[in-house]
């Protein structure tokens, strides 16, 4: 009976260890997800500002191109 109890106890301890490892992995994944969410939140406004800057640059280059054509004529 004691041998059976010891065997069950070892299995329970093994399961406990696996659960602890899984909880640590879950906590790390939560941290990484939180960091990623913060990065995405800050990237949104930055990417919009970059798109606006590119649009302004494109308009400026169009104007320059038109002026250069006029000069060449």
Biopython code that builds the backbone (N, CA, C, O; Angstrom):
import numpy as np
from Bio.PDB.StructureBuilder import StructureBuilder

atoms = [
    (1, "UNK", "N", (0.810, -1.188, 0.000)),
    (1, "UNK", "CA", (0.000, 0.000, 0.000)),
    (1, "UNK", "C", (0.865, 1.269, 0.000)),
    (1, "UNK", "O", (0.571, 2.235, -0.703)),
    (2, "UNK", "N", (1.934, 1.243, 0.801)),
    (2, "UNK", "CA", (2.818, 2.406, 0.870)),
    (2, "UNK", "C", (3.541, 2.628, -0.453)),
    (2, "UNK", "O", (3.783, 3.770, -0.844)),
    (3, "UNK", "N", (3.884, 1.556, -1.138)),
    (3, "UNK", "CA", (4.552, 1.681, -2.432)),
    (3, "UNK", "C", (3.623, 2.361, -3.429)),
    (3, "UNK", "O", (4.040, 3.222, -4.202)),
    (4, "UNK", "N", (2.369, 1.962, -3.397)),
    (4, "UNK", "CA", (1.381, 2.580, -4.291)),
    (4, "UNK", "C", (1.213, 4.062, -3.943)),
    (4, "UNK", "O", (1.144, 4.906, -4.837)),
    (5, "UNK", "N", (1.148, 4.376, -2.662)),
    (5, "UNK", "CA", (1.020, 5.762, -2.213)),
    (5, "UNK", "C", (2.225, 6.586, -2.677)),
    (5, "UNK", "O", (2.060, 7.715, -3.137)),
    (6, "UNK", "N", (3.410, 6.038, -2.561)),
    (6, "UNK", "CA", (4.632, 6.741, -2.980)),
    (6, "UNK", "C", (4.606, 7.000, -4.480)),
    (6, "UNK", "O", (4.980, 8.078, -4.943)),
    (7, "UNK", "N", (4.164, 6.009, -5.224)),
    (7, "UNK", "CA", (4.091, 6.164, -6.675)),
    (7, "UNK", "C", (3.113, 7.282, -7.046)),
    (7, "UNK", "O", (3.419, 8.125, -7.890)),
    (8, "UNK", "N", (1.956, 7.286, -6.424)),
    (8, "UNK", "CA", (0.957, 8.327, -6.684)),
    (8, "UNK", "C", (1.507, 9.684, -6.261)),
    (8, "UNK", "O", (1.323, 10.678, -6.965)),
    (9, "UNK", "N", (2.180, 9.728, -5.119)),
    (9, "UNK", "CA", (2.752, 10.980, -4.626)),
    (9, "UNK", "C", (3.784, 11.534, -5.624)),
    (9, "UNK", "O", (3.810, 12.740, -5.871)),
    (10, "UNK", "N", (4.615, 10.683, -6.189)),
    (10, "UNK", "CA", (5.609, 11.118, -7.177)),
    (10, "UNK", "C", (4.917, 11.674, -8.421)),
    (10, "UNK", "O", (5.349, 12.680, -8.985)),
    (11, "UNK", "N", (3.845, 11.014, -8.840)),
    (11, "UNK", "CA", (3.101, 11.508, -10.000)),
    (11, "UNK", "C", (2.490, 12.879, -9.719)),
    (11, "UNK", "O", (2.527, 13.769, -10.568)),
    (12, "UNK", "N", (1.936, 13.039, -8.535)),
    (12, "UNK", "CA", (1.338, 14.325, -8.160)),
    (12, "UNK", "C", (2.410, 15.408, -8.141)),
    (12, "UNK", "O", (2.181, 16.517, -8.625)),
    (13, "UNK", "N", (3.563, 15.099, -7.593)),
    (13, "UNK", "CA", (4.659, 16.065, -7.559)),
    (13, "UNK", "C", (5.121, 16.410, -8.970)),
    (13, "UNK", "O", (5.444, 17.563, -9.259)),
    (14, "UNK", "N", (5.151, 15.415, -9.841)),
    (14, "UNK", "CA", (5.518, 15.647, -11.233)),
    (14, "UNK", "C", (4.515, 16.572, -11.901)),
    (14, "UNK", "O", (4.892, 17.500, -12.616)),
    (15, "UNK", "N", (3.226, 16.310, -11.662)),
    (15, "UNK", "CA", (2.183, 17.167, -12.231)),
    (15, "UNK", "C", (2.285, 18.592, -11.684)),
    (15, "UNK", "O", (2.121, 19.564, -12.420)),
    (16, "UNK", "N", (2.559, 18.700, -10.379)),
    (16, "UNK", "CA", (2.727, 20.027, -9.773)),
    (16, "UNK", "C", (3.862, 20.789, -10.445)),
    (16, "UNK", "O", (3.733, 21.976, -10.744)),
    (17, "UNK", "N", (4.962, 20.105, -10.678)),
    (17, "UNK", "CA", (6.110, 20.731, -11.326)),
    (17, "UNK", "C", (5.763, 21.189, -12.734)),
    (17, "UNK", "O", (6.128, 22.291, -13.144)),
    (18, "UNK", "N", (5.065, 20.351, -13.461)),
    (18, "UNK", "CA", (4.653, 20.718, -14.824)),
    (18, "UNK", "C", (3.690, 21.907, -14.816)),
    (18, "UNK", "O", (3.770, 22.779, -15.681)),
    (19, "UNK", "N", (2.793, 21.939, -13.855)),
    (19, "UNK", "CA", (1.848, 23.054, -13.749)),
    (19, "UNK", "C", (2.592, 24.350, -13.431)),
    (19, "UNK", "O", (2.282, 25.398, -13.998)),
    (20, "UNK", "N", (3.563, 24.286, -12.536)),
    (20, "UNK", "CA", (4.346, 25.475, -12.197)),
    (20, "UNK", "C", (5.087, 26.004, -13.418)),
    (20, "UNK", "O", (5.112, 27.210, -13.665)),
    (21, "UNK", "N", (5.692, 25.092, -14.183)),
    (21, "UNK", "CA", (6.405, 25.498, -15.398)),
    (21, "UNK", "C", (5.443, 26.137, -16.399)),
    (21, "UNK", "O", (5.767, 27.142, -17.031)),
    (22, "UNK", "N", (4.263, 25.543, -16.533)),
    (22, "UNK", "CA", (3.267, 26.084, -17.460)),
    (22, "UNK", "C", (2.814, 27.471, -17.011)),
    (22, "UNK", "O", (2.630, 28.358, -17.844)),
    (23, "UNK", "N", (2.632, 27.669, -15.712)),
    (23, "UNK", "CA", (2.232, 28.975, -15.195)),
    (23, "UNK", "C", (3.304, 30.029, -15.450)),
    (23, "UNK", "O", (2.993, 31.178, -15.765)),
    (24, "UNK", "N", (4.551, 29.637, -15.315)),
    (24, "UNK", "CA", (5.649, 30.567, -15.603)),
    (24, "UNK", "C", (5.627, 30.942, -17.078)),
    (24, "UNK", "O", (5.787, 32.110, -17.433)),
    (25, "UNK", "N", (5.430, 29.951, -17.928)),
    (25, "UNK", "CA", (5.359, 30.223, -19.369)),
    (25, "UNK", "C", (4.187, 31.142, -19.703)),
    (25, "UNK", "O", (4.313, 32.041, -20.534)),
    (26, "UNK", "N", (3.061, 30.914, -19.059)),
    (26, "UNK", "CA", (1.885, 31.755, -19.292)),
    (26, "UNK", "C", (2.151, 33.185, -18.842)),
    (26, "UNK", "O", (1.783, 34.134, -19.534)),
    (27, "UNK", "N", (2.787, 33.342, -17.688)),
    (27, "UNK", "CA", (3.106, 34.684, -17.193)),
    (27, "UNK", "C", (4.044, 35.415, -18.149)),
    (27, "UNK", "O", (3.867, 36.604, -18.414)),
    (28, "UNK", "N", (5.040, 34.701, -18.662)),
    (28, "UNK", "CA", (5.962, 35.317, -19.624)),
    (28, "UNK", "C", (5.234, 35.714, -20.903)),
    (28, "UNK", "O", (5.483, 36.783, -21.459)),
    (29, "UNK", "N", (4.338, 34.855, -21.366)),
    (29, "UNK", "CA", (3.571, 35.169, -22.572)),
    (29, "UNK", "C", (2.678, 36.391, -22.344)),
    (29, "UNK", "O", (2.517, 37.219, -23.241)),
    (30, "UNK", "N", (2.101, 36.502, -21.151)),
    (30, "UNK", "CA", (1.283, 37.672, -20.833)),
    (30, "UNK", "C", (2.125, 38.945, -20.866)),
    (30, "UNK", "O", (1.695, 39.967, -21.402)),
    (31, "UNK", "N", (3.319, 38.878, -20.294)),
    (31, "UNK", "CA", (4.219, 40.041, -20.312)),
    (31, "UNK", "C", (4.555, 40.444, -21.743)),
    (31, "UNK", "O", (4.493, 41.621, -22.098)),
    (32, "UNK", "N", (4.910, 39.460, -22.555)),
    (32, "UNK", "CA", (5.269, 39.743, -23.941)),
    (32, "UNK", "C", (4.080, 40.316, -24.702)),
    (32, "UNK", "O", (4.243, 41.223, -25.519)),
    (33, "UNK", "N", (2.896, 39.797, -24.440)),
    (33, "UNK", "CA", (1.699, 40.320, -25.110)),
    (33, "UNK", "C", (1.445, 41.759, -24.697)),
    (33, "UNK", "O", (1.062, 42.585, -25.525)),
    (34, "UNK", "N", (1.654, 42.064, -23.428)),
    (34, "UNK", "CA", (1.480, 43.428, -22.956)),
    (34, "UNK", "C", (2.478, 44.380, -23.604)),
    (34, "UNK", "O", (2.121, 45.490, -23.999)),
    (35, "UNK", "N", (3.729, 43.941, -23.711)),
    (35, "UNK", "CA", (4.753, 44.763, -24.357)),
    (35, "UNK", "C", (4.418, 44.985, -25.828)),
    (35, "UNK", "O", (4.565, 46.091, -26.348)),
    (36, "UNK", "N", (3.973, 43.939, -26.484)),
    (36, "UNK", "CA", (3.606, 44.039, -27.896)),
    (36, "UNK", "C", (2.426, 44.985, -28.078)),
    (36, "UNK", "O", (2.392, 45.771, -29.025)),
    (37, "UNK", "N", (1.466, 44.906, -27.175)),
    (37, "UNK", "CA", (0.309, 45.795, -27.250)),
    (37, "UNK", "C", (0.746, 47.253, -27.091)),
    (37, "UNK", "O", (0.245, 48.131, -27.794)),
    (38, "UNK", "N", (1.671, 47.511, -26.178)),
    (38, "UNK", "CA", (2.182, 48.875, -26.002)),
    (38, "UNK", "C", (2.903, 49.353, -27.256)),
    (38, "UNK", "O", (2.729, 50.497, -27.676)),
    (39, "UNK", "N", (3.703, 48.491, -27.849)),
    (39, "UNK", "CA", (4.416, 48.866, -29.066)),
    (39, "UNK", "C", (3.442, 49.174, -30.192)),
    (39, "UNK", "O", (3.638, 50.126, -30.948)),
    (40, "UNK", "N", (2.399, 48.372, -30.302)),
    (40, "UNK", "CA", (1.416, 48.596, -31.356)),
    (40, "UNK", "C", (0.647, 49.899, -31.111)),
    (40, "UNK", "O", (0.305, 50.614, -32.054)),
    (41, "UNK", "N", (0.382, 50.194, -29.847)),
    (41, "UNK", "CA", (-0.347, 51.421, -29.523)),
    (41, "UNK", "C", (0.474, 52.650, -29.888)),
    (41, "UNK", "O", (-0.077, 53.642, -30.366)),
    (42, "UNK", "N", (1.786, 52.595, -29.669)),
    (42, "UNK", "CA", (2.624, 53.740, -30.012)),
    (42, "UNK", "C", (2.937, 53.776, -31.499)),
    (42, "UNK", "O", (3.209, 54.845, -32.045)),
    (43, "UNK", "N", (2.904, 52.636, -32.158)),
    (43, "UNK", "CA", (3.217, 52.601, -33.587)),
    (43, "UNK", "C", (2.097, 53.207, -34.421)),
    (43, "UNK", "O", (2.363, 53.780, -35.477)),
    (44, "UNK", "N", (0.862, 53.094, -33.975)),
    (44, "UNK", "CA", (-0.272, 53.620, -34.727)),
    (44, "UNK", "C", (-0.124, 55.096, -35.051)),
    (44, "UNK", "O", (-0.113, 55.460, -36.227)),
    (45, "UNK", "N", (-0.010, 55.964, -34.043)),
    (45, "UNK", "CA", (0.148, 57.391, -34.324)),
    (45, "UNK", "C", (1.435, 57.704, -35.090)),
    (45, "UNK", "O", (1.453, 58.597, -35.938)),
    (46, "UNK", "N", (2.494, 56.980, -34.794)),
    (46, "UNK", "CA", (3.760, 57.221, -35.494)),
    (46, "UNK", "C", (3.653, 56.880, -36.971)),
    (46, "UNK", "O", (4.176, 57.601, -37.821)),
    (47, "UNK", "N", (2.976, 55.781, -37.276)),
    (47, "UNK", "CA", (2.845, 55.395, -38.685)),
    (47, "UNK", "C", (1.948, 56.381, -39.421)),
    (47, "UNK", "O", (2.162, 56.651, -40.603)),
    (48, "UNK", "N", (0.953, 56.917, -38.739)),
    (48, "UNK", "CA", (0.092, 57.918, -39.369)),
    (48, "UNK", "C", (0.881, 59.194, -39.664)),
    (48, "UNK", "O", (0.722, 59.797, -40.725)),
    (49, "UNK", "N", (1.726, 59.596, -38.727)),
    (49, "UNK", "CA", (2.553, 60.787, -38.931)),
    (49, "UNK", "C", (3.516, 60.561, -40.094)),
    (49, "UNK", "O", (3.759, 61.467, -40.892)),
    (50, "UNK", "N", (4.060, 59.353, -40.185)),
    (50, "UNK", "CA", (4.973, 59.033, -41.278)),
    (50, "UNK", "C", (4.237, 59.078, -42.610)),
    (50, "UNK", "O", (4.773, 59.596, -43.590)),
    (51, "UNK", "N", (3.034, 58.552, -42.664)),
    (51, "UNK", "CA", (2.249, 58.569, -43.898)),
    (51, "UNK", "C", (1.952, 60.005, -44.321)),
    (51, "UNK", "O", (2.020, 60.330, -45.506)),
    (52, "UNK", "N", (1.626, 60.860, -43.360)),
    (52, "UNK", "CA", (1.378, 62.263, -43.676)),
    (52, "UNK", "C", (2.630, 62.937, -44.222)),
    (52, "UNK", "O", (2.559, 63.711, -45.176)),
    (53, "UNK", "N", (3.764, 62.643, -43.622)),
    (53, "UNK", "CA", (5.021, 63.230, -44.090)),
    (53, "UNK", "C", (5.348, 62.768, -45.504)),
    (53, "UNK", "O", (5.808, 63.558, -46.328)),
    (54, "UNK", "N", (5.113, 61.497, -45.783)),
    (54, "UNK", "CA", (5.365, 60.972, -47.129)),
    (54, "UNK", "C", (4.440, 61.645, -48.145)),
    (54, "UNK", "O", (4.868, 61.978, -49.250)),
    (55, "UNK", "N", (3.186, 61.843, -47.777)),
    (55, "UNK", "CA", (2.251, 62.528, -48.677)),
    (55, "UNK", "C", (2.693, 63.961, -48.966)),
    (55, "UNK", "O", (2.634, 64.417, -50.108)),
    (56, "UNK", "N", (3.135, 64.666, -47.927)),
    (56, "UNK", "CA", (3.622, 66.035, -48.134)),
    (56, "UNK", "C", (4.851, 66.040, -49.036)),
    (56, "UNK", "O", (4.981, 66.897, -49.910)),
    (57, "UNK", "N", (5.746, 65.088, -48.823)),
    (57, "UNK", "CA", (6.949, 65.003, -49.646)),
    (57, "UNK", "C", (6.572, 64.716, -51.101)),
    (57, "UNK", "O", (7.137, 65.303, -52.023)),
    (58, "UNK", "N", (5.626, 63.824, -51.292)),
    (58, "UNK", "CA", (5.191, 63.480, -52.651)),
    (58, "UNK", "C", (4.617, 64.709, -53.356)),
    (58, "UNK", "O", (4.915, 64.940, -54.528)),
    (59, "UNK", "N", (3.803, 65.491, -52.665)),
    (59, "UNK", "CA", (3.242, 66.704, -53.253)),
    (59, "UNK", "C", (4.349, 67.698, -53.597)),
    (59, "UNK", "O", (4.322, 68.329, -54.654)),
    (60, "UNK", "N", (5.322, 67.829, -52.696)),
    (60, "UNK", "CA", (6.442, 68.730, -52.949)),
    (60, "UNK", "C", (7.256, 68.294, -54.156)),
    (60, "UNK", "O", (7.681, 69.128, -54.954)),
    (61, "UNK", "N", (7.473, 67.002, -54.293)),
    (61, "UNK", "CA", (8.225, 66.492, -55.440)),
    (61, "UNK", "C", (7.443, 66.701, -56.742)),
    (61, "UNK", "O", (8.038, 66.983, -57.781)),
    (62, "UNK", "N", (6.130, 66.567, -56.691)),
    (62, "UNK", "CA", (5.302, 66.828, -57.882)),
    (62, "UNK", "C", (5.443, 68.289, -58.312)),
    (62, "UNK", "O", (5.605, 68.590, -59.495)),
    (63, "UNK", "N", (5.378, 69.189, -57.327)),
    (63, "UNK", "CA", (5.531, 70.615, -57.649)),
    (63, "UNK", "C", (6.905, 70.897, -58.245)),
    (63, "UNK", "O", (7.025, 71.630, -59.227)),
    (64, "UNK", "N", (7.933, 70.316, -57.650)),
    (64, "UNK", "CA", (9.293, 70.508, -58.147)),
    (64, "UNK", "C", (9.416, 69.977, -59.572)),
    (64, "UNK", "O", (10.015, 70.619, -60.435)),
    (65, "UNK", "N", (8.841, 68.794, -59.808)),
    (65, "UNK", "CA", (8.886, 68.186, -61.137)),
    (65, "UNK", "C", (8.196, 69.093, -62.161)),
    (65, "UNK", "O", (8.706, 69.287, -63.264)),
    (66, "UNK", "N", (7.047, 69.642, -61.797)),
    (66, "UNK", "CA", (6.329, 70.544, -62.706)),
    (66, "UNK", "C", (7.148, 71.803, -62.994)),
    (66, "UNK", "O", (7.204, 72.256, -64.138)),
    (67, "UNK", "N", (7.773, 72.360, -61.983)),
    (67, "UNK", "CA", (8.592, 73.555, -62.179)),
    (67, "UNK", "C", (9.784, 73.254, -63.088)),
    (67, "UNK", "O", (10.138, 74.044, -63.964)),
    (68, "UNK", "N", (10.383, 72.105, -62.859)),
    (68, "UNK", "CA", (11.546, 71.721, -63.670)),
    (68, "UNK", "C", (11.141, 71.542, -65.130)),
    (68, "UNK", "O", (11.894, 71.919, -66.027)),
    (69, "UNK", "N", (9.970, 70.976, -65.379)),
    (69, "UNK", "CA", (9.474, 70.844, -66.749)),
    (69, "UNK", "C", (9.305, 72.206, -67.398)),
    (69, "UNK", "O", (9.656, 72.401, -68.562)),
    (70, "UNK", "N", (8.763, 73.146, -66.633)),
    (70, "UNK", "CA", (8.567, 74.491, -67.167)),
    (70, "UNK", "C", (9.906, 75.138, -67.497)),
    (70, "UNK", "O", (10.028, 75.809, -68.522)),
    (71, "UNK", "N", (10.886, 74.953, -66.669)),
    (71, "UNK", "CA", (12.211, 75.527, -66.919)),
    (71, "UNK", "C", (12.833, 74.917, -68.162)),
    (71, "UNK", "O", (13.454, 75.624, -68.956)),
    (72, "UNK", "N", (12.677, 73.636, -68.336)),
    (72, "UNK", "CA", (13.272, 72.936, -69.476)),
    (72, "UNK", "C", (12.606, 73.389, -70.769)),
    (72, "UNK", "O", (13.275, 73.474, -71.799)),
    (73, "UNK", "N", (11.325, 73.679, -70.747)),
    (73, "UNK", "CA", (10.635, 74.144, -71.963)),
    (73, "UNK", "C", (11.194, 75.471, -72.339)),
    (73, "UNK", "O", (10.768, 76.061, -73.332)),
]
sb = StructureBuilder()
sb.init_structure("model")
sb.init_model(0)
sb.init_chain("A")
sb.init_seg("    ")
for serial, (resi, resn, name, xyz) in enumerate(atoms, 1):
    if name == "N":
        sb.init_residue(resn, " ", resi, " ")
    sb.init_atom(name, np.array(xyz, "f"), 0.0, 1.0, " ", f" {name:<3s}", serial, name[0])
structure = sb.get_structure()
